[in-house]
Amino acid sequence: MDEKKDELNVTRTLFELSTKVERIDSKLDLLIKADDKADKALAKSIENEHAIETMSKWTYGIGIALIVSILGIIAFFIERGI
């Protein structure tokens, strides 16, 4: 009778361990998915940062070009005496 109890305890213990391993596996899968999403978000963030830098450079360039053009027109009118 003691052998039966030992077998049942071992079987129960193995079943419990198997259940715990399955839960751990499912949690690891969730973490891996979250990590993949974080990597994609980081890549998108870096991509957006580069786009913002590019737009900022264009904006500054256009602003400087407008200022130089306006100053050129003012200088032209001053020289002509208008």
MARSE-981608 format. One line per 4 residues: number of its first residue (from 0); their letters; for each residue x, y, z of C-alpha. Coordinates in nm, 2 decimals, decimal comma. Layout:
N
NUM) a) X Y Z | ...
This chain:
82
0) mdek) 0,00 0,00 0,00 | 0,29 0,24 0,07 | 0,41 0,18 -0,29 | 0,08 0,30 -0,42
4) kdel) 0,09 0,62 -0,21 | 0,44 0,69 -0,33 | 0,35 0,63 -0,69 | 0,05 0,87 -0,65
8) nvtr) 0,26 1,13 -0,48 | 0,53 1,11 -0,75 | 0,26 1,12 -1,02 | 0,09 1,42 -0,85
12) tlfe) 0,42 1,59 -0,81 | 0,51 1,54 -1,18 | 0,17 1,66 -1,28 | 0,21 1,98 -1,07
16) lstk) 0,56 2,04 -1,21 | 0,43 1,99 -1,56 | 0,15 2,24 -1,50 | 0,40 2,49 -1,35
20) veri) 0,63 2,45 -1,65 | 0,34 2,51 -1,89 | 0,25 2,83 -1,70 | 0,61 2,95 -1,71
24) dskl) 0,63 2,88 -2,08 | 0,31 3,08 -2,15 | 0,45 3,37 -1,94 | 0,78 3,36 -2,13
28) dlli) 0,59 3,37 -2,46 | 0,40 3,68 -2,34 | 0,73 3,84 -2,24 | 0,89 3,76 -2,58
32) kadd) 0,59 3,91 -2,75 | 0,62 4,22 -2,54 | 0,99 4,24 -2,60 | 0,93 4,22 -2,98
36) kadk) 0,67 4,50 -2,96 | 0,91 4,71 -2,76 | 1,18 4,66 -3,02 | 0,94 4,77 -3,29
40) alak) 0,83 5,07 -3,10 | 1,19 5,17 -3,04 | 1,27 5,14 -3,41 | 0,97 5,35 -3,50
44) sien) 1,06 5,61 -3,24 | 1,42 5,63 -3,39 | 1,27 5,66 -3,74 | 1,04 5,94 -3,63
48) ehai) 1,33 6,12 -3,46 | 1,53 6,12 -3,78 | 1,22 6,24 -3,97 | 1,18 6,53 -3,72
52) etms) 1,55 6,62 -3,75 | 1,52 6,63 -4,13 | 1,21 6,85 -4,12 | 1,38 7,08 -3,87
56) kwty) 1,68 7,13 -4,10 | 1,44 7,20 -4,40 | 1,25 7,45 -4,19 | 1,56 7,63 -4,08
60) gigi) 1,69 7,64 -4,44 | 1,36 7,78 -4,58 | 1,35 8,04 -4,30 | 1,70 8,15 -4,37
64) aliv) 1,63 8,16 -4,74 | 1,32 8,38 -4,68 | 1,51 8,62 -4,46 | 1,79 8,65 -4,71
68) silg) 1,54 8,71 -4,99 | 1,35 8,98 -4,80 | 1,68 9,15 -4,71 | 1,78 9,13 -5,08
72) iiaf) 1,45 9,29 -5,18 | 1,49 9,56 -4,92 | 1,85 9,63 -5,03 | 1,73 9,65 -5,40
76) fier) 1,46 9,90 -5,32 | 1,71 10,11 -5,11 | 1,96 10,12 -5,40 | 1,69 10,22 -5,65
80) gi) 1,57 10,49 -5,41 | 1,21 10,36 -5,41
